[in-house]
């Protein structure tokens, strides 16, 4: 009988220990998976209009002066796809994976509300296309000034870390008026490169670009373009011809592997007087939180740890029931 109760106690301890290990793994993954992001600009570049606001001239933006990188390193990076009326799939923008079923991009990348959208993920691992169940554009997006240039896509199927997918951490701080969030940020995309060519799917480009404070950026646009920078936008500017360009819109801008911005707009590409402009992610957490839980761990359904936990719990429950029945027989 003593041996019997020792066995039951061991099973309980094993089950409890397995749960603790699983929880520790969750915390570890929350820290690592919620880090990392990049940025890009899409097929719309605001130019100066007569009233000093920004307007679209239907151009896209892309990383210029960068270096080749990979979705192996940046597993949260994805490509946005748009289906035309004749069934063709276009690639207007970049985007980032923030949770197993949720994608973050720019509002101006969702050019036609009635069209179908999808994402291509795992460019350097298991490349596949995943359809979007719905797309959510910020209700106050202004296509003239690009204010509130942010959108979400909910996918039909969950993405899994088993396929090399990562989930990017979103920034919770705001860019300072006098000091930027970080001195140098990382931008990533498949847009047009220096030779005016759209990058191949396996030719992801990265670039390290100095950031500007909100005050410096606003001053540049007022002085050189008589444009008044909308609130909730952040900027980068390189004197060495490094910039996002056509095709990069919607992608992430990273600071210490945390997404701080979404590639939004700019005037031409890689000009030393023209900052690249990004949506300040930290200012839009309330909008994002309306649709997904930012406090939960971004674990994909069917991931290795979750399946392991299910199996262990099942075995533990079965063994406990077995010993319970055995108790009735012995007693």
TITI-434113 format. One record per residue (C-alpha): x negated, y, z; residue number from 1; chain. Coordinates in Angstrom, 2 decimals, decimal comma, padded with zeros to 5 digits. Layout:
<recs>
rec px=X py=Y pz=Z num=NUM cadena=A
...
</recs>
This chain:
<recs>
rec px=000,00 py=000,00 pz=000,00 num=1 cadena=A
rec px=-002,89 py=002,32 pz=000,83 num=2 cadena=A
rec px=-004,39 py=001,63 pz=-002,57 num=3 cadena=A
rec px=-001,03 py=002,42 pz=-004,16 num=4 cadena=A
rec px=-000,70 py=005,85 pz=-002,54 num=5 cadena=A
rec px=-004,33 py=006,58 pz=-003,37 num=6 cadena=A
rec px=-003,56 py=005,87 pz=-007,02 num=7 cadena=A
rec px=-000,52 py=008,18 pz=-006,99 num=8 cadena=A
rec px=-002,55 py=010,91 pz=-005,33 num=9 cadena=A
rec px=-005,29 py=010,50 pz=-007,96 num=10 cadena=A
rec px=-002,77 py=010,86 pz=-010,79 num=11 cadena=A
rec px=-001,37 py=014,06 pz=-009,27 num=12 cadena=A
rec px=-004,88 py=015,46 pz=-008,84 num=13 cadena=A
rec px=-005,80 py=014,56 pz=-012,44 num=14 cadena=A
rec px=-002,65 py=016,20 pz=-013,79 num=15 cadena=A
rec px=-003,19 py=019,29 pz=-011,69 num=16 cadena=A
rec px=-006,85 py=019,46 pz=-012,71 num=17 cadena=A
rec px=-005,95 py=019,15 pz=-016,40 num=18 cadena=A
rec px=-003,54 py=022,07 pz=-016,03 num=19 cadena=A
rec px=-006,22 py=024,20 pz=-014,35 num=20 cadena=A
rec px=-008,69 py=023,43 pz=-017,14 num=21 cadena=A
rec px=-006,07 py=024,32 pz=-019,73 num=22 cadena=A
rec px=-005,37 py=027,60 pz=-017,97 num=23 cadena=A
rec px=-009,05 py=028,45 pz=-017,84 num=24 cadena=A
rec px=-009,33 py=027,75 pz=-021,56 num=25 cadena=A
rec px=-006,37 py=030,08 pz=-022,12 num=26 cadena=A
rec px=-008,11 py=032,92 pz=-020,31 num=27 cadena=A
rec px=-011,31 py=032,31 pz=-022,24 num=28 cadena=A
rec px=-009,50 py=032,32 pz=-025,57 num=29 cadena=A
rec px=-007,53 py=035,40 pz=-024,58 num=30 cadena=A
rec px=-010,78 py=037,27 pz=-024,12 num=31 cadena=A
rec px=-012,48 py=036,04 pz=-027,27 num=32 cadena=A
rec px=-009,52 py=035,86 pz=-029,63 num=33 cadena=A
rec px=-008,23 py=039,24 pz=-028,68 num=34 cadena=A
rec px=-011,48 py=040,75 pz=-029,92 num=35 cadena=A
rec px=-012,34 py=041,69 pz=-033,44 num=36 cadena=A
rec px=-010,88 py=043,69 pz=-036,29 num=37 cadena=A
rec px=-011,66 py=045,71 pz=-039,33 num=38 cadena=A
rec px=-010,20 py=048,33 pz=-041,58 num=39 cadena=A
rec px=-009,24 py=049,06 pz=-045,19 num=40 cadena=A
rec px=-007,34 py=051,50 pz=-047,47 num=41 cadena=A
rec px=-004,62 py=050,54 pz=-049,96 num=42 cadena=A
rec px=-003,27 py=051,62 pz=-053,26 num=43 cadena=A
rec px=-002,37 py=055,13 pz=-052,18 num=44 cadena=A
rec px=-004,76 py=057,99 pz=-051,65 num=45 cadena=A
rec px=-003,30 py=061,27 pz=-050,44 num=46 cadena=A
rec px=-004,43 py=064,37 pz=-052,29 num=47 cadena=A
rec px=-003,99 py=068,00 pz=-051,41 num=48 cadena=A
rec px=-000,62 py=069,38 pz=-052,42 num=49 cadena=A
rec px=000,27 py=073,04 pz=-052,79 num=50 cadena=A
rec px=001,68 py=073,24 pz=-049,27 num=51 cadena=A
rec px=-001,43 py=071,78 pz=-047,67 num=52 cadena=A
rec px=000,05 py=068,37 pz=-046,93 num=53 cadena=A
rec px=-001,09 py=064,99 pz=-048,21 num=54 cadena=A
rec px=000,67 py=063,26 pz=-051,05 num=55 cadena=A
rec px=000,29 py=059,95 pz=-052,85 num=56 cadena=A
rec px=-001,36 py=059,63 pz=-056,24 num=57 cadena=A
rec px=-001,02 py=055,82 pz=-056,31 num=58 cadena=A
rec px=-004,69 py=054,97 pz=-055,81 num=59 cadena=A
rec px=-006,12 py=052,28 pz=-053,53 num=60 cadena=A
rec px=-009,18 py=052,38 pz=-051,33 num=61 cadena=A
rec px=-012,07 py=049,95 pz=-050,87 num=62 cadena=A
rec px=-015,34 py=049,41 pz=-048,97 num=63 cadena=A
rec px=-018,18 py=051,17 pz=-050,79 num=64 cadena=A
rec px=-021,82 py=050,89 pz=-049,74 num=65 cadena=A
rec px=-021,18 py=047,93 pz=-047,47 num=66 cadena=A
rec px=-022,56 py=044,43 pz=-047,21 num=67 cadena=A
rec px=-021,11 py=040,99 pz=-047,86 num=68 cadena=A
rec px=-019,44 py=039,28 pz=-044,92 num=69 cadena=A
rec px=-016,97 py=036,44 pz=-044,47 num=70 cadena=A
rec px=-013,69 py=035,39 pz=-042,88 num=71 cadena=A
rec px=-015,79 py=032,79 pz=-041,08 num=72 cadena=A
rec px=-017,07 py=035,69 pz=-038,99 num=73 cadena=A
rec px=-013,83 py=037,68 pz=-039,14 num=74 cadena=A
rec px=-011,13 py=035,01 pz=-039,02 num=75 cadena=A
rec px=-008,44 py=037,62 pz=-038,26 num=76 cadena=A
rec px=-008,86 py=039,20 pz=-041,71 num=77 cadena=A
rec px=-006,14 py=038,44 pz=-044,27 num=78 cadena=A
rec px=-005,01 py=039,68 pz=-047,66 num=79 cadena=A
rec px=-001,51 py=041,06 pz=-048,15 num=80 cadena=A
rec px=000,41 py=039,79 pz=-051,20 num=81 cadena=A
rec px=003,44 py=041,36 pz=-052,90 num=82 cadena=A
rec px=005,70 py=039,48 pz=-055,33 num=83 cadena=A
rec px=006,85 py=041,43 pz=-058,38 num=84 cadena=A
rec px=010,25 py=041,07 pz=-060,06 num=85 cadena=A
rec px=008,78 py=038,66 pz=-062,63 num=86 cadena=A
rec px=007,34 py=036,41 pz=-059,90 num=87 cadena=A
rec px=003,72 py=037,53 pz=-060,06 num=88 cadena=A
rec px=001,79 py=038,02 pz=-056,81 num=89 cadena=A
rec px=-000,19 py=041,24 pz=-056,45 num=90 cadena=A
rec px=-002,85 py=041,98 pz=-053,83 num=91 cadena=A
rec px=-002,25 py=045,61 pz=-052,81 num=92 cadena=A
rec px=-003,80 py=045,64 pz=-049,33 num=93 cadena=A
rec px=-005,70 py=044,05 pz=-046,52 num=94 cadena=A
rec px=-004,20 py=043,20 pz=-043,12 num=95 cadena=A
rec px=-005,11 py=041,67 pz=-039,78 num=96 cadena=A
rec px=-003,77 py=038,70 pz=-037,82 num=97 cadena=A
rec px=-002,75 py=039,76 pz=-034,32 num=98 cadena=A
rec px=-000,73 py=036,70 pz=-033,25 num=99 cadena=A
rec px=000,09 py=033,29 pz=-034,80 num=100 cadena=A
rec px=003,17 py=034,66 pz=-036,59 num=101 cadena=A
rec px=002,38 py=038,37 pz=-036,73 num=102 cadena=A
rec px=000,40 py=040,50 pz=-039,17 num=103 cadena=A
rec px=-000,56 py=044,17 pz=-038,83 num=104 cadena=A
rec px=-000,96 py=046,44 pz=-041,87 num=105 cadena=A
rec px=-000,21 py=049,94 pz=-043,16 num=106 cadena=A
rec px=003,36 py=051,09 pz=-043,85 num=107 cadena=A
rec px=002,44 py=052,36 pz=-047,30 num=108 cadena=A
rec px=001,37 py=048,84 pz=-048,25 num=109 cadena=A
rec px=005,02 py=047,73 pz=-048,08 num=110 cadena=A
rec px=005,85 py=049,60 pz=-051,26 num=111 cadena=A
rec px=009,20 py=047,95 pz=-052,01 num=112 cadena=A
rec px=011,38 py=046,94 pz=-049,07 num=113 cadena=A
rec px=013,40 py=044,51 pz=-051,19 num=114 cadena=A
rec px=010,39 py=042,51 pz=-052,41 num=115 cadena=A
rec px=008,88 py=039,38 pz=-050,90 num=116 cadena=A
rec px=005,54 py=039,55 pz=-049,13 num=117 cadena=A
rec px=002,98 py=036,98 pz=-048,03 num=118 cadena=A
rec px=-000,58 py=036,77 pz=-046,77 num=119 cadena=A
rec px=-003,58 py=034,78 pz=-047,88 num=120 cadena=A
rec px=-005,71 py=033,55 pz=-044,98 num=121 cadena=A
rec px=-008,84 py=031,45 pz=-044,51 num=122 cadena=A
rec px=-010,68 py=032,67 pz=-047,61 num=123 cadena=A
rec px=-013,88 py=030,87 pz=-046,59 num=124 cadena=A
rec px=-012,31 py=027,86 pz=-044,83 num=125 cadena=A
rec px=-008,87 py=026,45 pz=-045,71 num=126 cadena=A
rec px=-007,43 py=029,11 pz=-047,98 num=127 cadena=A
rec px=-003,64 py=029,20 pz=-048,09 num=128 cadena=A
rec px=-000,70 py=031,49 pz=-048,70 num=129 cadena=A
rec px=001,89 py=032,01 pz=-045,97 num=130 cadena=A
rec px=005,21 py=033,71 pz=-046,75 num=131 cadena=A
rec px=006,51 py=036,53 pz=-044,59 num=132 cadena=A
rec px=009,95 py=036,05 pz=-043,03 num=133 cadena=A
rec px=010,43 py=039,80 pz=-042,68 num=134 cadena=A
rec px=008,49 py=043,06 pz=-042,86 num=135 cadena=A
rec px=008,98 py=045,94 pz=-040,43 num=136 cadena=A
rec px=007,89 py=049,43 pz=-041,49 num=137 cadena=A
rec px=007,68 py=052,11 pz=-038,81 num=138 cadena=A
rec px=011,06 py=053,90 pz=-038,98 num=139 cadena=A
rec px=009,38 py=057,33 pz=-038,97 num=140 cadena=A
rec px=006,75 py=056,66 pz=-041,62 num=141 cadena=A
rec px=006,20 py=059,77 pz=-043,76 num=142 cadena=A
rec px=004,76 py=058,94 pz=-047,22 num=143 cadena=A
rec px=003,82 py=062,60 pz=-047,76 num=144 cadena=A
rec px=001,59 py=062,98 pz=-044,72 num=145 cadena=A
rec px=001,03 py=059,27 pz=-043,94 num=146 cadena=A
rec px=002,14 py=059,88 pz=-040,38 num=147 cadena=A
rec px=003,15 py=056,61 pz=-038,64 num=148 cadena=A
rec px=001,44 py=054,56 pz=-041,36 num=149 cadena=A
rec px=001,90 py=051,19 pz=-039,66 num=150 cadena=A
rec px=003,90 py=048,03 pz=-040,38 num=151 cadena=A
rec px=004,33 py=044,48 pz=-039,10 num=152 cadena=A
rec px=005,03 py=041,23 pz=-040,92 num=153 cadena=A
rec px=006,49 py=038,18 pz=-039,24 num=154 cadena=A
rec px=005,38 py=034,96 pz=-040,95 num=155 cadena=A
rec px=007,57 py=031,94 pz=-041,65 num=156 cadena=A
rec px=004,90 py=029,57 pz=-040,32 num=157 cadena=A
rec px=002,48 py=029,92 pz=-037,43 num=158 cadena=A
rec px=-001,24 py=030,20 pz=-038,07 num=159 cadena=A
rec px=-003,56 py=027,93 pz=-036,12 num=160 cadena=A
rec px=-007,07 py=028,40 pz=-034,80 num=161 cadena=A
rec px=-007,78 py=024,87 pz=-035,98 num=162 cadena=A
rec px=-007,92 py=026,29 pz=-039,54 num=163 cadena=A
rec px=-010,54 py=028,87 pz=-038,58 num=164 cadena=A
rec px=-007,97 py=031,60 pz=-037,88 num=165 cadena=A
rec px=-008,68 py=034,17 pz=-035,17 num=166 cadena=A
rec px=-006,44 py=036,78 pz=-033,57 num=167 cadena=A
rec px=-007,75 py=040,30 pz=-033,24 num=168 cadena=A
rec px=-007,58 py=042,31 pz=-030,04 num=169 cadena=A
rec px=-005,74 py=045,63 pz=-030,27 num=170 cadena=A
rec px=-007,14 py=048,79 pz=-028,77 num=171 cadena=A
rec px=-005,37 py=050,36 pz=-025,81 num=172 cadena=A
rec px=-007,36 py=053,63 pz=-025,67 num=173 cadena=A
rec px=-006,96 py=056,72 pz=-027,85 num=174 cadena=A
rec px=-009,51 py=058,63 pz=-029,88 num=175 cadena=A
rec px=-010,76 py=061,69 pz=-028,02 num=176 cadena=A
rec px=-010,39 py=065,26 pz=-029,20 num=177 cadena=A
rec px=-014,10 py=065,85 pz=-028,58 num=178 cadena=A
rec px=-015,51 py=062,31 pz=-028,44 num=179 cadena=A
rec px=-014,55 py=059,38 pz=-030,71 num=180 cadena=A
rec px=-013,72 py=055,94 pz=-029,30 num=181 cadena=A
rec px=-017,11 py=054,70 pz=-030,44 num=182 cadena=A
rec px=-019,99 py=056,16 pz=-032,44 num=183 cadena=A
rec px=-019,97 py=053,62 pz=-035,25 num=184 cadena=A
rec px=-017,00 py=051,50 pz=-036,37 num=185 cadena=A
rec px=-016,72 py=048,49 pz=-038,66 num=186 cadena=A
rec px=-014,48 py=048,48 pz=-041,74 num=187 cadena=A
rec px=-013,70 py=045,36 pz=-043,80 num=188 cadena=A
rec px=-011,96 py=044,78 pz=-047,12 num=189 cadena=A
rec px=-011,64 py=043,30 pz=-050,60 num=190 cadena=A
rec px=-011,13 py=046,63 pz=-052,35 num=191 cadena=A
rec px=-013,07 py=048,35 pz=-055,09 num=192 cadena=A
rec px=-016,84 py=048,42 pz=-054,69 num=193 cadena=A
rec px=-019,36 py=050,92 pz=-056,04 num=194 cadena=A
rec px=-019,12 py=049,53 pz=-059,57 num=195 cadena=A
rec px=-015,36 py=050,23 pz=-059,66 num=196 cadena=A
rec px=-014,61 py=046,51 pz=-059,63 num=197 cadena=A
rec px=-012,03 py=044,74 pz=-057,44 num=198 cadena=A
rec px=-013,82 py=042,25 pz=-055,22 num=199 cadena=A
rec px=-013,44 py=038,50 pz=-055,64 num=200 cadena=A
rec px=-011,59 py=036,60 pz=-052,91 num=201 cadena=A
rec px=-014,84 py=035,19 pz=-051,56 num=202 cadena=A
rec px=-016,55 py=038,59 pz=-051,66 num=203 cadena=A
rec px=-015,35 py=040,21 pz=-048,46 num=204 cadena=A
rec px=-017,22 py=043,45 pz=-047,75 num=205 cadena=A
rec px=-018,10 py=045,02 pz=-044,40 num=206 cadena=A
rec px=-019,49 py=048,46 pz=-043,63 num=207 cadena=A
rec px=-020,61 py=050,30 pz=-040,51 num=208 cadena=A
rec px=-019,33 py=053,88 pz=-040,60 num=209 cadena=A
rec px=-019,84 py=056,72 pz=-038,10 num=210 cadena=A
rec px=-016,67 py=057,96 pz=-036,43 num=211 cadena=A
rec px=-015,53 py=061,56 pz=-036,02 num=212 cadena=A
rec px=-013,70 py=063,05 pz=-033,10 num=213 cadena=A
rec px=-010,15 py=064,19 pz=-033,80 num=214 cadena=A
rec px=-011,29 py=067,81 pz=-033,59 num=215 cadena=A
rec px=-014,15 py=067,32 pz=-036,08 num=216 cadena=A
rec px=-011,93 py=065,47 pz=-038,53 num=217 cadena=A
rec px=-009,18 py=068,09 pz=-038,44 num=218 cadena=A
rec px=-011,77 py=070,81 pz=-038,98 num=219 cadena=A
rec px=-013,21 py=069,05 pz=-042,06 num=220 cadena=A
rec px=-009,80 py=068,79 pz=-043,72 num=221 cadena=A
rec px=-008,90 py=072,39 pz=-042,94 num=222 cadena=A
rec px=-012,20 py=073,74 pz=-044,25 num=223 cadena=A
rec px=-012,57 py=071,68 pz=-047,41 num=224 cadena=A
rec px=-009,00 py=070,79 pz=-048,39 num=225 cadena=A
rec px=-006,65 py=073,05 pz=-046,41 num=226 cadena=A
rec px=-004,93 py=069,95 pz=-045,09 num=227 cadena=A
rec px=-003,67 py=069,74 pz=-041,54 num=228 cadena=A
rec px=-004,38 py=066,27 pz=-040,19 num=229 cadena=A
rec px=-001,26 py=064,59 pz=-038,75 num=230 cadena=A
rec px=-001,40 py=063,40 pz=-035,15 num=231 cadena=A
rec px=-002,07 py=059,77 pz=-034,31 num=232 cadena=A
rec px=-004,77 py=059,42 pz=-036,95 num=233 cadena=A
rec px=-008,51 py=058,81 pz=-036,53 num=234 cadena=A
rec px=-011,40 py=059,33 pz=-038,93 num=235 cadena=A
rec px=-014,76 py=058,07 pz=-040,12 num=236 cadena=A
rec px=-017,32 py=059,89 pz=-042,25 num=237 cadena=A
rec px=-020,64 py=058,77 pz=-043,69 num=238 cadena=A
rec px=-023,24 py=061,03 pz=-045,30 num=239 cadena=A
rec px=-024,70 py=057,99 pz=-047,06 num=240 cadena=A
rec px=-021,78 py=057,20 pz=-049,36 num=241 cadena=A
rec px=-020,21 py=054,47 pz=-047,21 num=242 cadena=A
rec px=-016,41 py=054,38 pz=-047,20 num=243 cadena=A
rec px=-013,23 py=052,38 pz=-047,69 num=244 cadena=A
rec px=-011,66 py=052,71 pz=-051,14 num=245 cadena=A
rec px=-008,98 py=051,29 pz=-053,47 num=246 cadena=A
rec px=-007,61 py=047,98 pz=-052,22 num=247 cadena=A
rec px=-008,78 py=048,35 pz=-048,61 num=248 cadena=A
rec px=-005,63 py=049,91 pz=-047,18 num=249 cadena=A
rec px=-003,88 py=048,10 pz=-044,35 num=250 cadena=A
rec px=-007,07 py=046,46 pz=-043,14 num=251 cadena=A
rec px=-008,51 py=046,91 pz=-039,64 num=252 cadena=A
rec px=-011,11 py=049,33 pz=-038,32 num=253 cadena=A
rec px=-013,13 py=047,78 pz=-035,48 num=254 cadena=A
rec px=-014,96 py=049,09 pz=-032,47 num=255 cadena=A
rec px=-016,86 py=046,44 pz=-030,52 num=256 cadena=A
rec px=-014,71 py=043,80 pz=-032,27 num=257 cadena=A
rec px=-011,44 py=045,42 pz=-031,16 num=258 cadena=A
rec px=-009,08 py=046,85 pz=-033,76 num=259 cadena=A
rec px=-008,79 py=050,58 pz=-033,26 num=260 cadena=A
rec px=-007,43 py=051,64 pz=-036,65 num=261 cadena=A
rec px=-005,61 py=050,67 pz=-039,84 num=262 cadena=A
rec px=-007,02 py=051,89 pz=-043,15 num=263 cadena=A
rec px=-004,60 py=054,58 pz=-044,29 num=264 cadena=A
rec px=-005,78 py=057,26 pz=-046,71 num=265 cadena=A
rec px=-008,55 py=059,48 pz=-047,98 num=266 cadena=A
rec px=-009,41 py=061,96 pz=-050,73 num=267 cadena=A
rec px=-011,56 py=060,17 pz=-053,33 num=268 cadena=A
rec px=-014,11 py=057,69 pz=-051,95 num=269 cadena=A
rec px=-017,50 py=058,05 pz=-050,28 num=270 cadena=A
rec px=-017,63 py=061,86 pz=-050,49 num=271 cadena=A
rec px=-019,64 py=063,49 pz=-047,65 num=272 cadena=A
rec px=-016,96 py=066,16 pz=-047,08 num=273 cadena=A
rec px=-014,01 py=063,76 pz=-047,12 num=274 cadena=A
rec px=-013,37 py=061,67 pz=-043,98 num=275 cadena=A
rec px=-011,63 py=058,33 pz=-044,25 num=276 cadena=A
rec px=-008,38 py=058,38 pz=-042,28 num=277 cadena=A
rec px=-006,92 py=055,54 pz=-040,23 num=278 cadena=A
rec px=-003,80 py=055,01 pz=-038,17 num=279 cadena=A
rec px=-004,71 py=055,12 pz=-034,47 num=280 cadena=A
rec px=-003,56 py=051,67 pz=-033,27 num=281 cadena=A
rec px=-003,67 py=052,63 pz=-029,61 num=282 cadena=A
rec px=-000,92 py=055,19 pz=-030,17 num=283 cadena=A
rec px=001,48 py=052,58 pz=-031,57 num=284 cadena=A
rec px=001,45 py=049,84 pz=-028,95 num=285 cadena=A
rec px=005,07 py=050,67 pz=-027,93 num=286 cadena=A
rec px=006,18 py=050,14 pz=-031,55 num=287 cadena=A
rec px=004,32 py=046,82 pz=-031,77 num=288 cadena=A
rec px=005,58 py=045,69 pz=-028,36 num=289 cadena=A
rec px=009,19 py=045,96 pz=-029,57 num=290 cadena=A
rec px=008,64 py=042,86 pz=-031,66 num=291 cadena=A
rec px=005,93 py=040,81 pz=-029,94 num=292 cadena=A
rec px=004,59 py=040,25 pz=-026,46 num=293 cadena=A
rec px=001,21 py=041,96 pz=-026,20 num=294 cadena=A
rec px=000,57 py=040,47 pz=-022,76 num=295 cadena=A
rec px=000,86 py=036,89 pz=-023,88 num=296 cadena=A
rec px=-001,99 py=034,83 pz=-025,22 num=297 cadena=A
rec px=-001,99 py=034,64 pz=-029,04 num=298 cadena=A
rec px=-002,03 py=030,82 pz=-029,20 num=299 cadena=A
rec px=-000,73 py=029,14 pz=-032,30 num=300 cadena=A
rec px=001,97 py=026,51 pz=-032,06 num=301 cadena=A
rec px=000,40 py=023,09 pz=-032,33 num=302 cadena=A
rec px=-003,11 py=024,30 pz=-031,45 num=303 cadena=A
rec px=-005,51 py=021,74 pz=-030,01 num=304 cadena=A
rec px=-005,24 py=022,89 pz=-026,39 num=305 cadena=A
rec px=-001,45 py=023,13 pz=-026,42 num=306 cadena=A
rec px=-001,08 py=019,66 pz=-027,96 num=307 cadena=A
rec px=-003,59 py=018,23 pz=-025,49 num=308 cadena=A
rec px=-001,63 py=019,73 pz=-022,62 num=309 cadena=A
rec px=001,63 py=018,20 pz=-023,93 num=310 cadena=A
rec px=000,04 py=014,75 pz=-024,23 num=311 cadena=A
rec px=-001,56 py=014,90 pz=-020,77 num=312 cadena=A
rec px=001,69 py=016,04 pz=-019,17 num=313 cadena=A
rec px=003,59 py=013,24 pz=-020,91 num=314 cadena=A
rec px=001,13 py=010,59 pz=-019,74 num=315 cadena=A
rec px=001,14 py=011,98 pz=-016,19 num=316 cadena=A
rec px=004,93 py=011,97 pz=-016,04 num=317 cadena=A
rec px=005,11 py=008,42 pz=-017,41 num=318 cadena=A
rec px=002,60 py=007,15 pz=-014,85 num=319 cadena=A
rec px=004,39 py=008,89 pz=-012,00 num=320 cadena=A
rec px=007,72 py=007,34 pz=-013,05 num=321 cadena=A
rec px=006,02 py=003,95 pz=-013,29 num=322 cadena=A
rec px=004,61 py=004,19 pz=-009,77 num=323 cadena=A
rec px=007,91 py=005,51 pz=-008,47 num=324 cadena=A
rec px=009,68 py=002,43 pz=-009,80 num=325 cadena=A
rec px=006,91 py=000,26 pz=-008,42 num=326 cadena=A
rec px=007,51 py=001,84 pz=-005,01 num=327 cadena=A
rec px=011,15 py=000,78 pz=-005,08 num=328 cadena=A
rec px=010,12 py=-002,82 pz=-005,83 num=329 cadena=A
rec px=007,42 py=-002,94 pz=-003,13 num=330 cadena=A
rec px=009,57 py=-001,34 pz=-000,49 num=331 cadena=A
</recs>
